[in-house]
Amino acid sequence: MKKRLKTVLKITATIMIICCIAFILIYLKTTIPSDRELWRIEDNNLSDPIIVNDLLLFKGDKGDFPNSWCEYIYAVDKNTGKPLWSSENYATAQYCNHSVGPVYTAIILLSKGQNVIYVSSSYWSTDDEKEYVLYALSGSSGEVLWKVDDYAGYPYSLDSLLGYTGTDTNYIYVAGKEGSFSAIDRSTGKPVWKQQVPNVDFSEDILIEYNDQVVYYYYSGNNTLTAFNASNGSQIWSVSESHYARDMMFSDNTIYLITSSSHSSTSFITALDVKTGNQIWELAFESISSSEIIGGEIYIWAGYGYTKSDLVVVNKGTGELVWKFNGDYSHDDIRYIIEDGVVYIGTKDGFLFALDSKTGKRIWQTKSPGLPYYFYMEKNTLVIVYEEKYVVAFDMKSGKQKWFLDIATASEYYGEFMIAGDGVVYVSSIINRKIYAIDIDTGKELWSWDLNYPTDRVYYLKALDNDVLYVDQYGRLHGKGWFFAMKTKP
């Protein structure tokens, strides 16, 4: 009996020693940066990182959702990871403490070469009353340079992102809570001009776009699109649309509205004369996933996706059909990319096509593993990450497969899983929980990296900047969230 007890104690002691060693190794791995890491920060409450000059800006949050949740801006030095400033104290003191609902904060306008960050916030002052704030922060210190109440770029969406940049205009165009549309001088925060528009309820949508000295304001409450002189605010024209507008594009003297019917699933693309707002032509589709103007044509990705979608190419001046892909086939869903006059289309049933962008004529066709998720082109090589688990490279001229890797990507997760540049493609594997650096020309694995933390996690590849890869680790279950700056060279 004693002998058996000694044996059990020895086994128990051995297991405990092994567990302690494993714990120490894991602790060292997860707390001491690897040779590839330049720096890391713990970011369980940080999200949406973007690079602005030498800053890395995050949205931070504090409090409990929804009643006391508050977002703020958090800035670190992109080269060192050192915290520089935060708008937490300002946001908390001004809005969060007395808010009865969440405060939404978003970076709305970033001007390269300028040391100013513009932020739009909204918060609930009472159970049914929403307030808006637009303010400017110093990029170097986070100091509030100016603040305007009751305004926001897109006050009725959570992100509040403006579609234009500071290089286009010196003004920020904003909607007011009490039925006004104004231009704010981005240097001073002072209003330049103000026009009266219908009162907007927070449940309704607006769309603001700037193009060629004209600012366009769309309001979903009455489906009206109005063009204002961007400098003095004088109204140029106003037209009522019969459908809900969700996007607009500009080319030459034409506005192209992407709209949806409020009574059915039908989507439309409508061409309007930029000087008068008069309709030139309109086309209807079962649905429009995306659209883009290239040269004299509009490429429309039409359909619901995951079932069947088409690529429809129309003349941007007349709306007449130029060519169409998938209309007479059963390829189900498609994904595509356009480069140097060639359209590369991957299909759900496992084909890859290269088509002449002007005529739709087939240049080559080859088999592929499935439906593409990411495309990247460099050195005459087309690299595709597929929704299943493969990364494959094709010769862009012949369609011949150059290399094939199975690194266990996964279709059930969506995010920033591929980024590329300077002859290297970086791919995050969901199943293997690793980041791979792959030579684009040969498919050779240059290096791989993982944190080796034994919990479920996902790596999102956020940016590639001057040979530095910025990686956000989302720790699912009980895993920590980390943000890494990693050197890409050996």
C-alpha positions as a printed NumPy array, in Angstrom:
array([[  0.   ,   0.   ,   0.   ],
       [  2.832,   2.395,   0.953],
       [  4.656,   1.466,  -2.229],
       [  1.589,   2.265,  -4.313],
       [  1.134,   5.562,  -2.476],
       [  4.785,   6.506,  -3.154],
       [  4.265,   5.718,  -6.842],
       [  1.146,   7.892,  -6.989],
       [  2.972,  10.719,  -5.233],
       [  5.901,  10.457,  -7.659],
       [  3.566,  10.526, -10.647],
       [  1.679,  13.476,  -9.173],
       [  4.907,  15.337,  -8.462],
       [  6.153,  14.66 , -12.002],
       [  2.902,  15.95 , -13.499],
       [  3.072,  19.061, -11.326],
       [  6.664,  19.725, -12.367],
       [  5.76 ,  19.307, -16.048],
       [  2.783,  21.645, -15.612],
       [  4.956,  24.228, -13.85 ],
       [  7.575,  24.065, -16.61 ],
       [  4.849,  24.391, -19.267],
       [  3.338,  27.339, -17.418],
       [  6.738,  29.049, -17.16 ],
       [  7.442,  28.493, -20.869],
       [  4.021,  29.838, -21.836],
       [  4.477,  32.805, -19.507],
       [  7.856,  33.607, -21.033],
       [  6.501,  33.201, -24.552],
       [  3.526,  35.458, -23.948],
       [  5.289,  38.146, -21.925],
       [  8.77 ,  38.39 , -23.475],
       [  8.77 ,  39.637, -27.09 ],
       [ 10.212,  37.302, -29.699],
       [ 13.094,  38.333, -31.949],
       [ 10.615,  39.297, -34.641],
       [  8.602,  41.598, -32.41 ],
       [  9.587,  45.243, -32.234],
       [  7.029,  45.968, -29.533],
       [  3.658,  44.845, -28.227],
       [  0.862,  46.352, -26.182],
       [ -2.064,  44.713, -24.454],
       [ -5.232,  45.921, -26.169],
       [ -8.278,  44.159, -24.743],
       [-10.153,  47.463, -24.932],
       [ -8.562,  48.866, -28.126],
       [ -9.854,  48.468, -31.682],
       [ -9.782,  49.821, -35.252],
       [ -6.104,  50.871, -35.406],
       [ -5.005,  53.213, -38.192],
       [ -1.679,  54.882, -38.989],
       [ -1.48 ,  58.661, -39.277],
       [  2.019,  59.985, -39.879],
       [  4.022,  58.649, -36.873],
       [  0.932,  57.919, -34.809],
       [ -0.947,  54.691, -34.365],
       [ -4.496,  55.602, -33.382],
       [ -6.951,  53.25 , -31.69 ],
       [-10.503,  53.524, -30.503],
       [-10.582,  52.642, -26.827],
       [-13.593,  51.909, -24.676],
       [-14.49 ,  51.861, -21.014],
       [-17.584,  51.176, -18.972],
       [-20.324,  48.59 , -19.402],
       [-22.386,  48.291, -22.56 ],
       [-24.826,  49.841, -23.133],
       [-25.579,  52.283, -20.332],
       [-22.115,  53.539, -19.357],
       [-20.043,  52.482, -22.34 ],
       [-17.816,  55.247, -23.727],
       [-15.29 ,  55.346, -26.571],
       [-12.217,  57.54 , -26.82 ],
       [ -9.089,  58.005, -28.962],
       [ -5.824,  56.399, -27.843],
       [ -2.514,  57.295, -29.514],
       [  0.84 ,  55.484, -29.433],
       [  4.141,  56.059, -31.211],
       [  4.052,  53.664, -34.169],
       [  7.825,  53.123, -33.957],
       [  8.072,  52.299, -30.259],
       [  4.565,  51.451, -29.072],
       [  4.95 ,  54.083, -26.358],
       [  1.614,  55.635, -25.273],
       [  1.525,  59.32 , -26.201],
       [ -1.915,  60.575, -25.239],
       [ -5.556,  59.662, -24.846],
       [ -8.829,  61.573, -25.109],
       [-10.261,  59.403, -22.312],
       [-10.22 ,  62.092, -19.65 ],
       [-11.753,  64.652, -22.001],
       [-14.497,  62.31 , -23.193],
       [-15.247,  61.066, -19.689],
       [-15.367,  64.501, -18.146],
       [-17.426,  66.088, -20.911],
       [-19.883,  63.374, -21.902],
       [-19.573,  59.888, -20.454],
       [-20.325,  60.648, -16.832],
       [-23.734,  62.109, -17.556],
       [-24.644,  59.977, -20.559],
       [-27.498,  57.525, -20.144],
       [-26.38 ,  55.577, -23.213],
       [-23.216,  54.785, -25.135],
       [-21.006,  57.515, -26.554],
       [-19.828,  56.684, -30.044],
       [-16.527,  58.216, -31.051],
       [-14.86 ,  57.932, -34.461],
       [-11.951,  59.449, -36.311],
       [-13.627,  61.201, -39.208],
       [-11.056,  63.239, -41.088],
       [ -7.308,  62.732, -41.299],
       [ -5.021,  65.094, -43.194],
       [ -1.572,  63.809, -44.083],
       [  1.128,  66.281, -43.256],
       [ -1.136,  68.025, -40.769],
       [ -1.016,  67.498, -37.046],
       [ -4.794,  67.499, -36.519],
       [ -7.262,  64.679, -35.922],
       [-10.975,  65.376, -36.276],
       [-13.421,  63.384, -34.188],
       [-17.188,  62.992, -34.259],
       [-19.121,  61.834, -31.205],
       [-22.712,  61.211, -30.295],
       [-24.224,  60.503, -26.903],
       [-27.605,  60.198, -25.225],
       [-28.39 ,  63.107, -22.91 ],
       [-31.773,  61.588, -22.023],
       [-33.506,  58.336, -22.86 ],
       [-34.818,  59.755, -26.132],
       [-32.53 ,  62.699, -26.853],
       [-29.273,  62.3  , -28.75 ],
       [-26.537,  64.972, -28.879],
       [-23.631,  65.413, -31.303],
       [-20.139,  66.861, -30.972],
       [-17.465,  67.58 , -33.562],
       [-13.991,  68.41 , -32.286],
       [-10.338,  68.656, -33.345],
       [ -7.409,  67.153, -31.463],
       [ -3.714,  67.963, -31.679],
       [ -1.917,  64.917, -33.067],
       [  1.167,  65.533, -30.933],
       [ -0.547,  66.094, -27.589],
       [ -4.214,  65.09 , -27.886],
       [ -5.188,  68.592, -26.755],
       [ -8.648,  69.747, -27.825],
       [ -8.092,  72.549, -30.351],
       [-11.748,  73.381, -30.901],
       [-15.195,  71.926, -30.323],
       [-18.589,  72.445, -31.945],
       [-21.765,  71.054, -30.389],
       [-24.75 ,  69.697, -32.316],
       [-22.751,  68.752, -35.404],
       [-21.308,  65.558, -36.799],
       [-20.207,  64.35 , -40.217],
       [-22.603,  61.429, -40.378],
       [-24.508,  61.905, -37.124],
       [-26.84 ,  58.969, -37.547],
       [-24.33 ,  56.179, -38.105],
       [-22.028,  54.764, -35.475],
       [-18.811,  55.235, -37.449],
       [-19.36 ,  58.853, -38.538],
       [-16.749,  58.518, -41.277],
       [-16.544,  61.209, -43.902],
       [-16.035,  60.154, -47.509],
       [-13.707,  62.994, -48.448],
       [-10.25 ,  63.891, -47.151],
       [ -8.668,  67.082, -45.882],
       [ -6.72 ,  67.467, -49.114],
       [ -9.963,  68.026, -51.044],
       [-11.322,  70.975, -49.086],
       [-10.586,  73.185, -46.084],
       [-14.089,  72.621, -44.754],
       [-15.852,  69.848, -42.887],
       [-19.461,  69.553, -44.022],
       [-21.846,  68.634, -41.245],
       [-25.527,  68.127, -40.535],
       [-27.044,  69.789, -37.498],
       [-29.548,  68.191, -35.171],
       [-32.069,  70.995, -35.637],
       [-32.306,  70.903, -39.428],
       [-29.201,  72.624, -40.754],
       [-26.38 ,  71.773, -43.131],
       [-23.14 ,  73.705, -42.639],
       [-19.508,  74.107, -43.591],
       [-17.085,  74.218, -40.666],
       [-13.599,  75.677, -41.136],
       [-11.325,  72.818, -40.172],
       [ -8.627,  75.198, -38.832],
       [-10.836,  77.095, -36.395],
       [-14.079,  75.138, -35.99 ],
       [-15.991,  78.283, -36.963],
       [-19.057,  77.949, -39.226],
       [-18.481,  79.353, -42.718],
       [-22.036,  79.005, -43.989],
       [-25.295,  77.381, -42.94 ],
       [-28.332,  76.231, -44.932],
       [-31.679,  75.086, -43.621],
       [-32.625,  71.467, -44.367],
       [-35.424,  69.23 , -43.006],
       [-35.013,  68.054, -39.414],
       [-33.392,  64.635, -39.294],
       [-34.36 ,  61.963, -36.821],
       [-31.482,  59.819, -35.535],
       [-33.115,  56.717, -37.017],
       [-32.882,  58.159, -40.535],
       [-29.837,  58.302, -42.801],
       [-27.933,  61.049, -44.523],
       [-25.164,  60.856, -47.102],
       [-22.616,  63.643, -47.599],
       [-20.162,  63.666, -50.516],
       [-17.791,  66.31 , -51.841],
       [-16.705,  66.534, -55.477],
       [-15.164,  69.326, -57.55 ],
       [-16.205,  72.32 , -55.405],
       [-19.718,  70.96 , -54.856],
       [-21.004,  69.219, -51.721],
       [-23.961,  66.84 , -52.03 ],
       [-26.419,  66.199, -49.223],
       [-28.851,  63.279, -49.341],
       [-31.574,  62.747, -46.736],
       [-33.456,  59.44 , -46.569],
       [-36.484,  60.975, -44.842],
       [-37.685,  62.501, -48.103],
       [-35.224,  60.806, -50.525],
       [-33.936,  64.214, -51.625],
       [-30.467,  64.903, -53.036],
       [-29.327,  68.535, -52.903],
       [-26.203,  70.092, -54.429],
       [-24.613,  73.079, -52.665],
       [-21.771,  75.335, -53.696],
       [-19.015,  74.107, -51.371],
       [-17.545,  77.575, -50.809],
       [-20.593,  79.725, -50.042],
       [-23.418,  77.223, -49.456],
       [-25.714,  78.46 , -52.207],
       [-28.066,  75.766, -53.455],
       [-27.384,  74.657, -57.029],
       [-30.224,  72.168, -57.433],
       [-32.376,  69.708, -55.519],
       [-34.076,  66.545, -56.812],
       [-36.305,  63.916, -55.234],
       [-35.32 ,  60.285, -55.772],
       [-37.778,  57.437, -55.879],
       [-35.381,  55.059, -54.099],
       [-33.151,  54.979, -51.018],
       [-29.587,  56.11 , -51.849],
       [-26.702,  54.296, -50.152],
       [-23.708,  55.437, -52.205],
       [-22.684,  57.768, -55.011],
       [-19.831,  57.922, -57.518],
       [-18.588,  60.73 , -59.76 ],
       [-17.073,  60.734, -63.234],
       [-16.746,  63.632, -65.662],
       [-20.058,  65.531, -65.474],
       [-22.149,  62.708, -64.048],
       [-23.237,  61.495, -60.625],
       [-23.984,  57.797, -60.278],
       [-26.331,  56.947, -57.416],
       [-26.541,  53.42 , -56.02 ],
       [-30.051,  53.061, -54.654],
       [-32.4  ,  50.416, -53.274],
       [-36.152,  50.088, -53.468],
       [-38.01 ,  50.5  , -50.198],
       [-40.68 ,  48.064, -51.41 ],
       [-38.541,  45.206, -52.784],
       [-35.004,  43.842, -52.936],
       [-34.331,  45.583, -56.258],
       [-31.283,  47.841, -56.53 ],
       [-30.665,  50.61 , -59.049],
       [-27.816,  52.595, -60.501],
       [-28.947,  56.015, -61.663],
       [-26.932,  58.526, -63.696],
       [-27.655,  62.22 , -63.012],
       [-26.359,  65.331, -64.742],
       [-23.983,  66.993, -62.292],
       [-25.072,  70.521, -63.318],
       [-28.834,  70.063, -63.136],
       [-29.531,  66.825, -61.227],
       [-31.639,  65.613, -64.169],
       [-31.717,  61.847, -64.726],
       [-29.746,  60.613, -67.753],
       [-30.419,  56.874, -67.407],
       [-31.287,  54.235, -64.809],
       [-30.723,  50.469, -64.593],
       [-32.346,  47.956, -62.228],
       [-30.701,  44.842, -60.75 ],
       [-31.789,  42.126, -58.376],
       [-29.128,  43.458, -56.029],
       [-25.867,  45.428, -56.264],
       [-22.988,  44.28 , -54.068],
       [-20.49 ,  46.862, -55.361],
       [-19.727,  49.053, -58.358],
       [-16.709,  50.94 , -59.697],
       [-15.898,  53.2  , -62.637],
       [-12.872,  52.299, -64.756],
       [-12.279,  54.284, -67.918],
       [-15.499,  54.563, -69.87 ],
       [-17.273,  51.675, -68.154],
       [-19.007,  50.902, -64.876],
       [-18.328,  47.444, -63.452],
       [-21.307,  46.273, -61.401],
       [-21.128,  43.244, -59.131],
       [-24.784,  42.301, -59.211],
       [-26.525,  39.62 , -57.171],
       [-26.802,  38.469, -53.6  ],
       [-23.494,  36.618, -53.318],
       [-23.079,  33.059, -51.974],
       [-25.867,  31.975, -54.324],
       [-25.33 ,  33.565, -57.732],
       [-23.845,  36.877, -58.773],
       [-22.931,  38.437, -62.116],
       [-20.387,  40.949, -63.32 ],
       [-22.211,  43.449, -65.512],
       [-20.253,  46.038, -67.499],
       [-22.135,  49.049, -68.874],
       [-21.188,  52.196, -70.751],
       [-21.021,  54.988, -68.185],
       [-22.401,  57.56 , -70.616],
       [-25.42 ,  55.631, -71.906],
       [-25.989,  52.783, -69.458],
       [-25.953,  50.343, -72.377],
       [-24.668,  46.815, -71.744],
       [-21.078,  46.277, -72.895],
       [-20.684,  42.705, -71.685],
       [-21.757,  40.398, -68.886],
       [-20.207,  37.425, -67.097],
       [-22.072,  34.529, -65.494],
       [-25.433,  35.367, -67.012],
       [-25.571,  32.17 , -69.084],
       [-23.563,  29.97 , -66.706],
       [-24.043,  28.259, -63.357],
       [-20.897,  29.368, -61.564],
       [-22.915,  30.614, -58.574],
       [-21.079,  33.324, -56.634],
       [-18.074,  35.154, -58.11 ],
       [-15.263,  37.447, -56.938],
       [-13.156,  39.591, -59.262],
       [-10.313,  42.091, -59.585],
       [ -9.274,  44.33 , -62.498],
       [ -5.706,  45.17 , -63.507],
       [ -4.156,  46.589, -66.708],
       [ -7.193,  45.953, -68.895],
       [ -7.798,  42.405, -67.643],
       [-10.585,  41.184, -65.356],
       [ -9.67 ,  38.166, -63.213],
       [-12.773,  36.319, -61.999],
       [-12.869,  33.44 , -59.536],
       [-16.026,  31.37 , -59.232],
       [-17.56 ,  29.319, -56.456],
       [-17.559,  26.156, -58.553],
       [-13.779,  26.264, -58.929],
       [-12.709,  28.214, -62.021],
       [-10.482,  31.206, -62.616],
       [-10.955,  33.361, -65.72 ],
       [ -8.966,  36.168, -67.292],
       [-11.189,  38.354, -69.491],
       [-10.516,  41.371, -71.669],
       [-12.017,  44.293, -69.742],
       [-13.295,  46.024, -72.892],
       [-15.021,  43.091, -74.552],
       [-15.371,  40.358, -71.921],
       [-13.557,  38.018, -74.313],
       [-11.845,  35.105, -72.554],
       [ -8.04 ,  35.286, -72.491],
       [ -7.547,  32.109, -70.478],
       [ -9.385,  29.799, -68.085],
       [ -8.094,  27.381, -65.448],
       [ -9.257,  25.307, -62.508],
       [ -8.91 ,  26.708, -59.003],
       [ -9.674,  25.458, -55.467],
       [-12.879,  27.439, -54.98 ],
       [-14.207,  30.916, -54.305],
       [-11.512,  33.591, -53.766],
       [-11.478,  35.761, -50.675],
       [ -8.426,  37.978, -51.318],
       [ -6.57 ,  38.918, -54.508],
       [ -3.101,  40.413, -54.801],
       [ -1.004,  41.088, -57.907],
       [  2.728,  41.689, -58.187],
       [  5.587,  40.634, -60.505],
       [  3.157,  39.161, -63.077],
       [  1.824,  36.913, -60.315],
       [ -1.782,  36.742, -59.136],
       [ -1.998,  35.511, -55.538],
       [ -5.371,  34.334, -54.242],
       [ -6.407,  33.391, -50.726],
       [ -9.395,  31.081, -50.933],
       [-12.287,  30.789, -48.527],
       [-11.442,  27.184, -47.788],
       [ -7.784,  26.834, -46.753],
       [ -5.514,  27.516, -49.699],
       [ -3.164,  30.205, -50.961],
       [ -2.434,  29.805, -54.677],
       [ -0.415,  31.82 , -57.203],
       [ -1.059,  31.988, -60.959],
       [  0.893,  33.447, -63.841],
       [ -1.182,  36.447, -64.918],
       [ -0.414,  36.053, -68.633],
       [ -1.   ,  32.326, -69.056],
       [ -3.117,  31.285, -66.066],
       [ -0.595,  28.567, -65.221],
       [ -0.409,  27.71 , -61.54 ],
       [  2.946,  28.801, -60.058],
       [  2.597,  27.439, -56.535],
       [  0.021,  26.045, -54.115],
       [ -0.029,  26.127, -50.298],
       [ -2.429,  24.616, -47.787],
       [ -2.052,  26.735, -44.658],
       [ -5.523,  26.204, -43.213],
       [ -7.287,  29.487, -43.774],
       [-10.971,  29.165, -42.925],
       [-14.203,  30.42 , -44.454],
       [-16.124,  30.854, -41.199],
       [-14.041,  33.864, -40.122],
       [-13.768,  37.151, -41.951],
       [-11.305,  39.923, -41.364],
       [ -7.927,  41.234, -42.47 ],
       [ -6.156,  37.931, -43.147],
       [ -3.867,  38.944, -46.021],
       [ -1.583,  41.881, -46.693],
       [  1.245,  42.142, -49.211],
       [  4.041,  44.292, -50.533],
       [  7.598,  44.264, -51.86 ],
       [  7.422,  40.718, -53.202],
       [  6.017,  39.128, -50.039],
       [  2.482,  38.13 , -49.104],
       [  1.567,  37.812, -45.416],
       [ -1.3  ,  35.474, -44.546],
       [ -2.918,  34.734, -41.207],
       [ -4.026,  31.124, -40.734],
       [ -7.107,  30.674, -38.574],
       [ -6.67 ,  26.957, -37.952],
       [ -2.884,  26.889, -37.463],
       [ -2.985,  30.196, -35.539],
       [  0.107,  31.451, -37.327],
       [  1.219,  34.257, -39.584],
       [  3.099,  33.209, -42.71 ],
       [  5.423,  35.312, -44.865],
       [  5.47 ,  33.879, -48.391],
       [  7.659,  34.805, -51.345],
       [  5.244,  35.857, -54.069],
       [  7.363,  34.602, -56.943],
       [  8.259,  31.146, -55.597],
       [  5.742,  30.374, -52.849],
       [  8.592,  29.687, -50.432],
       [  7.783,  30.221, -46.766],
       [ 10.187,  32.928, -45.604],
       [  9.117,  32.759, -41.986],
       [  6.165,  32.002, -39.74 ],
       [  5.236,  33.306, -36.304],
       [  2.763,  32.67 , -33.52 ],
       [  2.422,  33.657, -29.881],
       [  2.02 ,  30.032, -28.754],
       [ -0.645,  30.942, -26.256],
       [ -2.931,  27.933, -25.594],
       [ -6.271,  29.637, -26.127],
       [ -8.42 ,  30.257, -29.151],
       [ -7.304,  33.388, -31.012],
       [ -7.261,  35.132, -34.385],
       [ -4.554,  37.324, -35.907],
       [ -5.729,  40.303, -37.975],
       [ -3.132,  41.916, -40.266],
       [ -3.823,  45.623, -39.888],
       [ -1.059,  47.439, -41.794],
       [  2.287,  47.053, -43.552],
       [  4.421,  50.161, -43.203],
       [  8.17 ,  50.56 , -43.858],
       [  9.009,  46.864, -43.338],
       [  6.875,  46.72 , -40.204],
       [  3.803,  44.481, -39.992],
       [  1.134,  45.56 , -37.5  ],
       [ -0.893,  42.655, -36.135],
       [ -3.951,  42.668, -33.909],
       [ -4.527,  39.494, -31.903],
       [ -8.113,  38.959, -30.932],
       [ -8.16 ,  36.679, -27.903],
       [-11.291,  34.6  , -27.988],
       [-12.483,  32.626, -24.951],
       [-10.054,  33.589, -22.166],
       [ -7.159,  34.722, -24.344],
       [ -5.567,  38.14 , -24.023],
       [ -5.795,  40.716, -26.76 ],
       [ -2.433,  41.993, -27.996],
       [ -1.281,  44.39 , -30.667],
       [  2.131,  43.688, -32.229],
       [  4.611,  45.583, -34.36 ],
       [  6.752,  42.996, -36.164],
       [  9.758,  43.345, -38.408],
       [  9.243,  41.657, -41.771],
       [ 12.878,  41.221, -42.747],
       [ 14.996,  38.315, -41.44 ]])
